[in-house]
Amino acid sequence: MESIAWMAWTLPTAIFFVMLSMTLAVMTWLAVAYPEAERVGILHIPTTRGDRLFISLIMAAVIHLLWIGFVGTDTIATLPVGEGIELSSLWLATVISLVSAVAIFRTV
């Protein structure tokens, strides 16, 4: 396991990849069950579900990088589980990213 220690497999990383996998599975099911026609939103260009997913993932990356650059990842709370699980302020960036993804899927 030491050979992959640099990959920082933490709980947030695991949650991210599980959620990404579930999103892709649901979107694949939606594409088969409910074929979609392109729609034109506020960008005034035709987009599909995949386009909106790509835009929201890029937006999430930008939000997280800006958050780390300007706010940092200091602990904002410690959960009373075991020896105490510390919650990073980066979780707030994740919430902002999820809200922006909903906005993108609804308007773009």
KOLGU-4560 file (N, C-alpha, C; in nm, 3 decimals, padded with zeros to 5 digits):
<recs>
<n_xx: 00.081 n_yy: -00.120 n_zz: 00.000 ca_xx: 00.000 ca_yy: 00.000 ca_zz: 00.000 c_xx: 00.085 c_yy: 00.126 c_zz: 00.000 mol: A seq: 1 type: MET>
<n_xx: 00.208 n_yy: 00.117 n_zz: 00.041 ca_xx: 00.291 ca_yy: 00.236 ca_zz: 00.046 c_xx: 00.320 c_yy: 00.291 c_zz: -00.093 mol: A seq: 2 type: GLU>
<n_xx: 00.312 n_yy: 00.208 n_zz: -00.195 ca_xx: 00.340 ca_yy: 00.257 ca_zz: -00.330 c_xx: 00.233 c_yy: 00.353 c_zz: -00.380 mol: A seq: 3 type: SER>
<n_xx: 00.112 n_yy: 00.350 n_zz: -00.320 ca_xx: 00.008 ca_yy: 00.444 ca_zz: -00.362 c_xx: -00.024 c_yy: 00.546 c_zz: -00.252 mol: A seq: 4 type: ILE>
<n_xx: 00.061 n_yy: 00.558 n_zz: -00.154 ca_xx: 00.036 ca_yy: 00.651 ca_zz: -00.044 c_xx: 00.029 c_yy: 00.795 c_zz: -00.093 mol: A seq: 5 type: ALA>
<n_xx: 00.100 n_yy: 00.828 n_zz: -00.198 ca_xx: 00.100 ca_yy: 00.964 ca_zz: -00.250 c_xx: -00.035 c_yy: 01.002 c_zz: -00.311 mol: A seq: 6 type: TRP>
<n_xx: -00.121 n_yy: 00.907 n_zz: -00.335 ca_xx: -00.248 ca_yy: 00.935 ca_zz: -00.401 c_xx: -00.352 c_yy: 00.995 c_zz: -00.307 mol: A seq: 7 type: MET>
<n_xx: -00.322 n_yy: 01.000 n_zz: -00.179 ca_xx: -00.411 ca_yy: 01.063 ca_zz: -00.081 c_xx: -00.552 c_yy: 01.004 c_zz: -00.085 mol: A seq: 8 type: ALA>
<n_xx: -00.563 n_yy: 00.873 n_zz: -00.069 ca_xx: -00.694 ca_yy: 00.809 ca_zz: -00.065 c_xx: -00.756 c_yy: 00.834 c_zz: 00.071 mol: A seq: 9 type: TRP>
<n_xx: -00.829 n_yy: 00.943 n_zz: 00.079 ca_xx: -00.896 ca_yy: 00.981 ca_zz: 00.203 c_xx: -01.046 c_yy: 00.957 c_zz: 00.187 mol: A seq: 10 type: THR>
<n_xx: -01.120 n_yy: 00.975 n_zz: 00.295 ca_xx: -01.265 ca_yy: 00.959 ca_zz: 00.289 c_xx: -01.328 c_yy: 01.053 c_zz: 00.186 mol: A seq: 11 type: LEU>
<n_xx: -01.293 n_yy: 01.182 n_zz: 00.183 ca_xx: -01.352 ca_yy: 01.269 ca_zz: 00.081 c_xx: -01.320 c_yy: 01.223 c_zz: -00.062 mol: A seq: 12 type: PRO>
<n_xx: -01.198 n_yy: 01.171 n_zz: -00.083 ca_xx: -01.162 ca_yy: 01.122 ca_zz: -00.217 c_xx: -01.248 c_yy: 01.002 c_zz: -00.253 mol: A seq: 13 type: THR>
<n_xx: -01.266 n_yy: 00.912 n_zz: -00.160 ca_xx: -01.349 ca_yy: 00.793 ca_zz: -00.185 c_xx: -01.493 c_yy: 00.833 c_zz: -00.213 mol: A seq: 14 type: ALA>
<n_xx: -01.546 n_yy: 00.926 n_zz: -00.135 ca_xx: -01.683 ca_yy: 00.972 ca_zz: -00.156 c_xx: -01.696 c_yy: 01.036 c_zz: -00.293 mol: A seq: 15 type: ILE>
<n_xx: -01.597 n_yy: 01.115 n_zz: -00.334 ca_xx: -01.600 ca_yy: 01.179 ca_zz: -00.464 c_xx: -01.611 c_yy: 01.076 c_zz: -00.576 mol: A seq: 16 type: PHE>
<n_xx: -01.525 n_yy: 00.973 n_zz: -00.572 ca_xx: -01.526 ca_yy: 00.874 ca_zz: -00.679 c_xx: -01.651 c_yy: 00.786 c_zz: -00.676 mol: A seq: 17 type: PHE>
<n_xx: -01.703 n_yy: 00.757 n_zz: -00.558 ca_xx: -01.829 ca_yy: 00.682 ca_zz: -00.550 c_xx: -01.943 c_yy: 00.765 c_zz: -00.609 mol: A seq: 18 type: VAL>
<n_xx: -01.949 n_yy: 00.892 n_zz: -00.573 ca_xx: -02.055 ca_yy: 00.979 ca_zz: -00.626 c_xx: -02.042 c_yy: 00.998 c_zz: -00.777 mol: A seq: 19 type: MET>
<n_xx: -01.920 n_yy: 01.012 n_zz: -00.825 ca_xx: -01.898 ca_yy: 01.026 ca_zz: -00.969 c_xx: -01.943 c_yy: 00.899 c_zz: -01.042 mol: A seq: 20 type: LEU>
<n_xx: -01.910 n_yy: 00.784 n_zz: -00.988 ca_xx: -01.952 ca_yy: 00.657 ca_zz: -01.049 c_xx: -02.104 c_yy: 00.643 c_zz: -01.049 mol: A seq: 21 type: SER>
<n_xx: -02.166 n_yy: 00.680 n_zz: -00.938 ca_xx: -02.312 ca_yy: 00.672 ca_zz: -00.931 c_xx: -02.376 c_yy: 00.770 c_zz: -01.029 mol: A seq: 22 type: MET>
<n_xx: -02.319 n_yy: 00.888 n_zz: -01.043 ca_xx: -02.371 ca_yy: 00.986 ca_zz: -01.137 c_xx: -02.364 c_yy: 00.933 c_zz: -01.280 mol: A seq: 23 type: THR>
<n_xx: -02.251 n_yy: 00.876 n_zz: -01.316 ca_xx: -02.237 ca_yy: 00.821 ca_zz: -01.451 c_xx: -02.333 c_yy: 00.704 c_zz: -01.473 mol: A seq: 24 type: LEU>
<n_xx: -02.353 n_yy: 00.621 n_zz: -01.373 ca_xx: -02.447 ca_yy: 00.509 ca_zz: -01.386 c_xx: -02.590 c_yy: 00.559 c_zz: -01.405 mol: A seq: 25 type: ALA>
<n_xx: -02.630 n_yy: 00.658 n_zz: -01.327 ca_xx: -02.764 ca_yy: 00.713 ca_zz: -01.339 c_xx: -02.781 c_yy: 00.782 c_zz: -01.475 mol: A seq: 26 type: VAL>
<n_xx: -02.680 n_yy: 00.855 n_zz: -01.518 ca_xx: -02.690 ca_yy: 00.924 ca_zz: -01.647 c_xx: -02.695 c_yy: 00.824 c_zz: -01.763 mol: A seq: 27 type: MET>
<n_xx: -02.625 n_yy: 00.713 n_zz: -01.751 ca_xx: -02.633 ca_yy: 00.609 ca_zz: -01.854 c_xx: -02.772 c_yy: 00.549 c_zz: -01.857 mol: A seq: 28 type: THR>
<n_xx: -02.827 n_yy: 00.521 n_zz: -01.738 ca_xx: -02.963 ca_yy: 00.468 ca_zz: -01.732 c_xx: -03.063 c_yy: 00.568 c_zz: -01.791 mol: A seq: 29 type: TRP>
<n_xx: -03.048 n_yy: 00.696 n_zz: -01.758 ca_xx: -03.138 ca_yy: 00.799 ca_zz: -01.812 c_xx: -03.129 c_yy: 00.808 c_zz: -01.964 mol: A seq: 30 type: LEU>
<n_xx: -03.007 n_yy: 00.795 n_zz: -02.017 ca_xx: -02.988 ca_yy: 00.804 ca_zz: -02.162 c_xx: -03.058 c_yy: 00.688 c_zz: -02.233 mol: A seq: 31 type: ALA>
<n_xx: -03.059 n_yy: 00.571 n_zz: -02.171 ca_xx: -03.125 ca_yy: 00.455 ca_zz: -02.231 c_xx: -03.276 c_yy: 00.462 c_zz: -02.210 mol: A seq: 32 type: VAL>
<n_xx: -03.318 n_yy: 00.493 n_zz: -02.088 ca_xx: -03.461 ca_yy: 00.493 ca_zz: -02.055 c_xx: -03.535 c_yy: 00.614 c_zz: -02.112 mol: A seq: 33 type: ALA>
<n_xx: -03.471 n_yy: 00.728 n_zz: -02.113 ca_xx: -03.534 ca_yy: 00.852 ca_zz: -02.158 c_xx: -03.441 c_yy: 00.925 c_zz: -02.254 mol: A seq: 34 type: TYR>
<n_xx: -03.440 n_yy: 00.884 n_zz: -02.381 ca_xx: -03.351 ca_yy: 00.954 ca_zz: -02.476 c_xx: -03.380 c_yy: 01.104 c_zz: -02.476 mol: A seq: 35 type: PRO>
<n_xx: -03.275 n_yy: 01.181 n_zz: -02.490 ca_xx: -03.287 ca_yy: 01.325 ca_zz: -02.472 c_xx: -03.257 c_yy: 01.398 c_zz: -02.602 mol: A seq: 36 type: GLU>
<n_xx: -03.333 n_yy: 01.502 n_zz: -02.626 ca_xx: -03.302 ca_yy: 01.594 ca_zz: -02.735 c_xx: -03.219 c_yy: 01.707 c_zz: -02.676 mol: A seq: 37 type: ALA>
<n_xx: -03.131 n_yy: 01.763 n_zz: -02.758 ca_xx: -03.050 ca_yy: 01.875 ca_zz: -02.709 c_xx: -03.143 c_yy: 01.990 c_zz: -02.672 mol: A seq: 38 type: GLU>
<n_xx: -03.101 n_yy: 02.068 n_zz: -02.572 ca_xx: -03.179 ca_yy: 02.186 ca_zz: -02.535 c_xx: -03.089 c_yy: 02.307 c_zz: -02.529 mol: A seq: 39 type: ARG>
<n_xx: -03.150 n_yy: 02.422 n_zz: -02.546 ca_xx: -03.075 ca_yy: 02.548 ca_zz: -02.546 c_xx: -03.110 c_yy: 02.622 c_zz: -02.418 mol: A seq: 40 type: VAL>
<n_xx: -03.008 n_yy: 02.651 n_zz: -02.338 ca_xx: -03.029 ca_yy: 02.721 ca_zz: -02.212 c_xx: -02.971 c_yy: 02.862 c_zz: -02.218 mol: A seq: 41 type: GLY>
<n_xx: -02.919 n_yy: 02.908 n_zz: -02.105 ca_xx: -02.869 ca_yy: 03.045 ca_zz: -02.096 c_xx: -02.742 c_yy: 03.068 c_zz: -02.178 mol: A seq: 42 type: ILE>
<n_xx: -02.673 n_yy: 02.961 n_zz: -02.214 ca_xx: -02.553 ca_yy: 02.977 ca_zz: -02.298 c_xx: -02.587 c_yy: 02.995 c_zz: -02.445 mol: A seq: 43 type: LEU>
<n_xx: -02.713 n_yy: 02.971 n_zz: -02.480 ca_xx: -02.761 ca_yy: 02.982 ca_zz: -02.618 c_xx: -02.688 c_yy: 02.888 c_zz: -02.713 mol: A seq: 44 type: HIS>
<n_xx: -02.647 n_yy: 02.772 n_zz: -02.661 ca_xx: -02.592 ca_yy: 02.667 ca_zz: -02.745 c_xx: -02.661 c_yy: 02.537 c_zz: -02.706 mol: A seq: 45 type: ILE>
<n_xx: -02.681 n_yy: 02.446 n_zz: -02.801 ca_xx: -02.745 ca_yy: 02.320 ca_zz: -02.766 c_xx: -02.655 c_yy: 02.235 c_zz: -02.675 mol: A seq: 46 type: PRO>
<n_xx: -02.711 n_yy: 02.185 n_zz: -02.565 ca_xx: -02.635 ca_yy: 02.101 ca_zz: -02.473 c_xx: -02.713 c_yy: 01.974 c_zz: -02.441 mol: A seq: 47 type: THR>
<n_xx: -02.640 n_yy: 01.869 n_zz: -02.405 ca_xx: -02.701 ca_yy: 01.744 ca_zz: -02.361 c_xx: -02.669 c_yy: 01.724 c_zz: -02.213 mol: A seq: 48 type: THR>
<n_xx: -02.719 n_yy: 01.616 n_zz: -02.156 ca_xx: -02.688 ca_yy: 01.586 ca_zz: -02.016 c_xx: -02.538 c_yy: 01.573 c_zz: -01.995 mol: A seq: 49 type: ARG>
<n_xx: -02.471 n_yy: 01.507 n_zz: -02.089 ca_xx: -02.326 ca_yy: 01.488 ca_zz: -02.078 c_xx: -02.251 c_yy: 01.619 c_zz: -02.080 mol: A seq: 50 type: GLY>
<n_xx: -02.296 n_yy: 01.712 n_zz: -02.165 ca_xx: -02.233 ca_yy: 01.844 ca_zz: -02.171 c_xx: -02.248 c_yy: 01.916 c_zz: -02.037 mol: A seq: 51 type: ASP>
<n_xx: -02.368 n_yy: 01.909 n_zz: -01.981 ca_xx: -02.393 ca_yy: 01.976 ca_zz: -01.854 c_xx: -02.314 c_yy: 01.911 c_zz: -01.741 mol: A seq: 52 type: ARG>
<n_xx: -02.297 n_yy: 01.778 n_zz: -01.744 ca_xx: -02.214 ca_yy: 01.711 ca_zz: -01.644 c_xx: -02.070 c_yy: 01.757 c_zz: -01.656 mol: A seq: 53 type: LEU>
<n_xx: -02.018 n_yy: 01.764 n_zz: -01.778 ca_xx: -01.880 ca_yy: 01.808 ca_zz: -01.799 c_xx: -01.861 c_yy: 01.951 c_zz: -01.748 mol: A seq: 54 type: PHE>
<n_xx: -01.954 n_yy: 02.040 n_zz: -01.780 ca_xx: -01.945 ca_yy: 02.179 ca_zz: -01.733 c_xx: -01.947 c_yy: 02.184 c_zz: -01.581 mol: A seq: 55 type: ILE>
<n_xx: -02.034 n_yy: 02.105 n_zz: -01.518 ca_xx: -02.043 ca_yy: 02.108 ca_zz: -01.371 c_xx: -01.918 c_yy: 02.049 c_zz: -01.306 mol: A seq: 56 type: SER>
<n_xx: -01.857 n_yy: 01.946 n_zz: -01.367 ca_xx: -01.733 ca_yy: 01.891 ca_zz: -01.311 c_xx: -01.618 c_yy: 01.990 c_zz: -01.322 mol: A seq: 57 type: LEU>
<n_xx: -01.609 n_yy: 02.060 n_zz: -01.434 ca_xx: -01.506 ca_yy: 02.163 ca_zz: -01.449 c_xx: -01.529 c_yy: 02.275 c_zz: -01.348 mol: A seq: 58 type: ILE>
<n_xx: -01.655 n_yy: 02.315 n_zz: -01.331 ca_xx: -01.688 ca_yy: 02.419 ca_zz: -01.233 c_xx: -01.652 c_yy: 02.374 c_zz: -01.092 mol: A seq: 59 type: MET>
<n_xx: -01.677 n_yy: 02.248 n_zz: -01.058 ca_xx: -01.643 ca_yy: 02.197 ca_zz: -00.925 c_xx: -01.492 c_yy: 02.201 c_zz: -00.903 mol: A seq: 60 type: ALA>
<n_xx: -01.415 n_yy: 02.165 n_zz: -01.005 ca_xx: -01.269 ca_yy: 02.170 ca_zz: -00.993 c_xx: -01.221 c_yy: 02.313 c_zz: -00.970 mol: A seq: 61 type: ALA>
<n_xx: -01.277 n_yy: 02.407 n_zz: -01.045 ca_xx: -01.238 ca_yy: 02.548 ca_zz: -01.031 c_xx: -01.276 c_yy: 02.599 c_zz: -00.892 mol: A seq: 62 type: VAL>
<n_xx: -01.396 n_yy: 02.569 n_zz: -00.846 ca_xx: -01.440 ca_yy: 02.613 ca_zz: -00.713 c_xx: -01.347 c_yy: 02.558 c_zz: -00.605 mol: A seq: 63 type: ILE>
<n_xx: -01.312 n_yy: 02.430 n_zz: -00.613 ca_xx: -01.225 ca_yy: 02.371 ca_zz: -00.512 c_xx: -01.084 c_yy: 02.429 c_zz: -00.516 mol: A seq: 64 type: HIS>
<n_xx: -01.030 n_yy: 02.450 n_zz: -00.635 ca_xx: -00.896 ca_yy: 02.509 ca_zz: -00.645 c_xx: -00.894 c_yy: 02.652 c_zz: -00.591 mol: A seq: 65 type: LEU>
<n_xx: -00.997 n_yy: 02.731 n_zz: -00.625 ca_xx: -01.004 ca_yy: 02.868 ca_zz: -00.572 c_xx: -01.021 c_yy: 02.866 c_zz: -00.421 mol: A seq: 66 type: LEU>
<n_xx: -01.102 n_yy: 02.773 n_zz: -00.371 ca_xx: -01.123 ca_yy: 02.763 ca_zz: -00.226 c_xx: -00.992 c_yy: 02.732 c_zz: -00.155 mol: A seq: 67 type: TRP>
<n_xx: -00.920 n_yy: 02.634 n_zz: -00.206 ca_xx: -00.791 ca_yy: 02.598 ca_zz: -00.146 c_xx: -00.695 c_yy: 02.716 c_zz: -00.152 mol: A seq: 68 type: ILE>
<n_xx: -00.694 n_yy: 02.789 n_zz: -00.264 ca_xx: -00.603 ca_yy: 02.902 ca_zz: -00.281 c_xx: -00.635 c_yy: 03.020 c_zz: -00.191 mol: A seq: 69 type: GLY>
<n_xx: -00.764 n_yy: 03.050 n_zz: -00.172 ca_xx: -00.801 ca_yy: 03.169 ca_zz: -00.097 c_xx: -00.842 c_yy: 03.142 c_zz: 00.047 mol: A seq: 70 type: PHE>
<n_xx: -00.904 n_yy: 03.027 n_zz: 00.074 ca_xx: -00.955 ca_yy: 02.999 ca_zz: 00.209 c_xx: -00.867 c_yy: 02.897 c_zz: 00.281 mol: A seq: 71 type: VAL>
<n_xx: -00.824 n_yy: 02.796 n_zz: 00.211 ca_xx: -00.745 ca_yy: 02.690 ca_zz: 00.273 c_xx: -00.830 c_yy: 02.572 c_zz: 00.313 mol: A seq: 72 type: GLY>
<n_xx: -00.770 n_yy: 02.482 n_zz: 00.387 ca_xx: -00.842 ca_yy: 02.359 ca_zz: 00.425 c_xx: -00.842 c_yy: 02.339 c_zz: 00.577 mol: A seq: 73 type: THR>
<n_xx: -00.844 n_yy: 02.447 n_zz: 00.651 ca_xx: -00.844 ca_yy: 02.436 ca_zz: 00.797 c_xx: -00.966 c_yy: 02.360 c_zz: 00.847 mol: A seq: 74 type: ASP>
<n_xx: -00.951 n_yy: 02.299 n_zz: 00.963 ca_xx: -01.060 ca_yy: 02.225 ca_zz: 01.026 c_xx: -01.167 c_yy: 02.322 c_zz: 01.075 mol: A seq: 75 type: THR>
<n_xx: -01.293 n_yy: 02.292 n_zz: 01.044 ca_xx: -01.402 ca_yy: 02.378 ca_zz: 01.091 c_xx: -01.484 c_yy: 02.311 c_zz: 01.201 mol: A seq: 76 type: ILE>
<n_xx: -01.472 n_yy: 02.178 n_zz: 01.211 ca_xx: -01.546 ca_yy: 02.105 ca_zz: 01.315 c_xx: -01.482 c_yy: 01.969 c_zz: 01.337 mol: A seq: 77 type: ALA>
<n_xx: -01.504 n_yy: 01.914 n_zz: 01.454 ca_xx: -01.458 ca_yy: 01.780 ca_zz: 01.486 c_xx: -01.576 c_yy: 01.698 c_zz: 01.533 mol: A seq: 78 type: THR>
<n_xx: -01.604 n_yy: 01.590 n_zz: 01.462 ca_xx: -01.716 ca_yy: 01.504 ca_zz: 01.497 c_xx: -01.675 c_yy: 01.410 c_zz: 01.611 mol: A seq: 79 type: LEU>
<n_xx: -01.765 n_yy: 01.388 n_zz: 01.705 ca_xx: -01.732 ca_yy: 01.300 ca_zz: 01.818 c_xx: -01.745 c_yy: 01.152 c_zz: 01.782 mol: A seq: 80 type: PRO>
<n_xx: -01.668 n_yy: 01.108 n_zz: 01.684 ca_xx: -01.670 ca_yy: 00.968 ca_zz: 01.642 c_xx: -01.531 c_yy: 00.911 c_zz: 01.664 mol: A seq: 81 type: VAL>
<n_xx: -01.521 n_yy: 00.806 n_zz: 01.743 ca_xx: -01.390 ca_yy: 00.748 ca_zz: 01.771 c_xx: -01.300 c_yy: 00.850 c_zz: 01.836 mol: A seq: 82 type: GLY>
<n_xx: -01.186 n_yy: 00.875 n_zz: 01.775 ca_xx: -01.093 ca_yy: 00.975 ca_zz: 01.826 c_xx: -01.127 c_yy: 01.114 c_zz: 01.776 mol: A seq: 83 type: GLU>
<n_xx: -01.233 n_yy: 01.127 n_zz: 01.701 ca_xx: -01.276 ca_yy: 01.255 ca_zz: 01.648 c_xx: -01.241 c_yy: 01.269 c_zz: 01.502 mol: A seq: 84 type: GLY>
<n_xx: -01.341 n_yy: 01.285 n_zz: 01.419 ca_xx: -01.319 ca_yy: 01.306 ca_zz: 01.275 c_xx: -01.324 c_yy: 01.455 c_zz: 01.249 mol: A seq: 85 type: ILE>
<n_xx: -01.217 n_yy: 01.507 n_zz: 01.193 ca_xx: -01.210 ca_yy: 01.650 ca_zz: 01.165 c_xx: -01.269 c_yy: 01.678 c_zz: 01.028 mol: A seq: 86 type: GLU>
<n_xx: -01.355 n_yy: 01.780 n_zz: 01.022 ca_xx: -01.414 ca_yy: 01.823 ca_zz: 00.896 c_xx: -01.340 c_yy: 01.945 c_zz: 00.844 mol: A seq: 87 type: LEU>
<n_xx: -01.293 n_yy: 01.935 n_zz: 00.722 ca_xx: -01.221 ca_yy: 02.044 ca_zz: 00.659 c_xx: -01.319 c_yy: 02.147 c_zz: 00.606 mol: A seq: 88 type: SER>
<n_xx: -01.272 n_yy: 02.270 n_zz: 00.592 ca_xx: -01.355 ca_yy: 02.374 ca_zz: 00.531 c_xx: -01.381 c_yy: 02.344 c_zz: 00.385 mol: A seq: 89 type: SER>
<n_xx: -01.307 n_yy: 02.251 n_zz: 00.328 ca_xx: -01.325 ca_yy: 02.213 ca_zz: 00.188 c_xx: -01.463 c_yy: 02.151 c_zz: 00.164 mol: A seq: 90 type: LEU>
<n_xx: -01.525 n_yy: 02.099 n_zz: 00.270 ca_xx: -01.661 ca_yy: 02.047 ca_zz: 00.255 c_xx: -01.758 c_yy: 02.159 c_zz: 00.216 mol: A seq: 91 type: TRP>
<n_xx: -01.732 n_yy: 02.282 n_zz: 00.260 ca_xx: -01.816 ca_yy: 02.394 ca_zz: 00.219 c_xx: -01.804 c_yy: 02.419 c_zz: 00.069 mol: A seq: 92 type: LEU>
<n_xx: -01.683 n_yy: 02.403 n_zz: 00.016 ca_xx: -01.663 ca_yy: 02.417 ca_zz: -00.129 c_xx: -01.739 c_yy: 02.307 c_zz: -00.203 mol: A seq: 93 type: ALA>
<n_xx: -01.746 n_yy: 02.189 n_zz: -00.143 ca_xx: -01.820 ca_yy: 02.080 ca_zz: -00.204 c_xx: -01.969 c_yy: 02.111 c_zz: -00.209 mol: A seq: 94 type: THR>
<n_xx: -02.021 n_yy: 02.168 n_zz: -00.103 ca_xx: -02.163 ca_yy: 02.207 ca_zz: -00.101 c_xx: -02.189 c_yy: 02.314 c_zz: -00.208 mol: A seq: 95 type: VAL>
<n_xx: -02.100 n_yy: 02.412 n_zz: -00.219 ca_xx: -02.113 ca_yy: 02.515 ca_zz: -00.321 c_xx: -02.109 c_yy: 02.452 c_zz: -00.460 mol: A seq: 96 type: ILE>
<n_xx: -02.021 n_yy: 02.355 n_zz: -00.479 ca_xx: -02.010 ca_yy: 02.286 ca_zz: -00.608 c_xx: -02.139 c_yy: 02.211 c_zz: -00.643 mol: A seq: 97 type: SER>
<n_xx: -02.198 n_yy: 02.145 n_zz: -00.544 ca_xx: -02.323 ca_yy: 02.074 ca_zz: -00.568 c_xx: -02.436 c_yy: 02.169 c_zz: -00.605 mol: A seq: 98 type: LEU>
<n_xx: -02.442 n_yy: 02.282 n_zz: -00.537 ca_xx: -02.544 ca_yy: 02.383 ca_zz: -00.569 c_xx: -02.523 c_yy: 02.437 c_zz: -00.710 mol: A seq: 99 type: VAL>
<n_xx: -02.397 n_yy: 02.462 n_zz: -00.747 ca_xx: -02.370 ca_yy: 02.512 ca_zz: -00.883 c_xx: -02.402 c_yy: 02.405 c_zz: -00.987 mol: A seq: 100 type: SER>
<n_xx: -02.381 n_yy: 02.276 n_zz: -00.955 ca_xx: -02.414 ca_yy: 02.170 ca_zz: -01.049 c_xx: -02.565 c_yy: 02.165 c_zz: -01.073 mol: A seq: 101 type: ALA>
<n_xx: -02.642 n_yy: 02.179 n_zz: -00.966 ca_xx: -02.789 ca_yy: 02.182 ca_zz: -00.982 c_xx: -02.829 c_yy: 02.300 c_zz: -01.070 mol: A seq: 102 type: VAL>
<n_xx: -02.769 n_yy: 02.416 n_zz: -01.046 ca_xx: -02.799 ca_yy: 02.534 ca_zz: -01.127 c_xx: -02.763 c_yy: 02.512 c_zz: -01.274 mol: A seq: 103 type: ALA>
<n_xx: -02.648 n_yy: 02.450 n_zz: -01.297 ca_xx: -02.606 ca_yy: 02.423 ca_zz: -01.435 c_xx: -02.702 c_yy: 02.327 c_zz: -01.503 mol: A seq: 104 type: ILE>
<n_xx: -02.741 n_yy: 02.220 n_zz: -01.435 ca_xx: -02.832 ca_yy: 02.123 ca_zz: -01.495 c_xx: -02.970 c_yy: 02.183 c_zz: -01.520 mol: A seq: 105 type: PHE>
<n_xx: -03.010 n_yy: 02.280 n_zz: -01.441 ca_xx: -03.142 ca_yy: 02.341 ca_zz: -01.460 c_xx: -03.143 c_yy: 02.452 c_zz: -01.565 mol: A seq: 106 type: ARG>
<n_xx: -03.031 n_yy: 02.522 n_zz: -01.584 ca_xx: -03.035 ca_yy: 02.642 ca_zz: -01.669 c_xx: -02.951 c_yy: 02.638 c_zz: -01.796 mol: A seq: 107 type: THR>
<n_xx: -02.853 n_yy: 02.550 n_zz: -01.801 ca_xx: -02.763 ca_yy: 02.549 ca_zz: -01.919 c_xx: -02.818 c_yy: 02.456 c_zz: -02.023 mol: A seq: 108 type: VAL>
</recs>
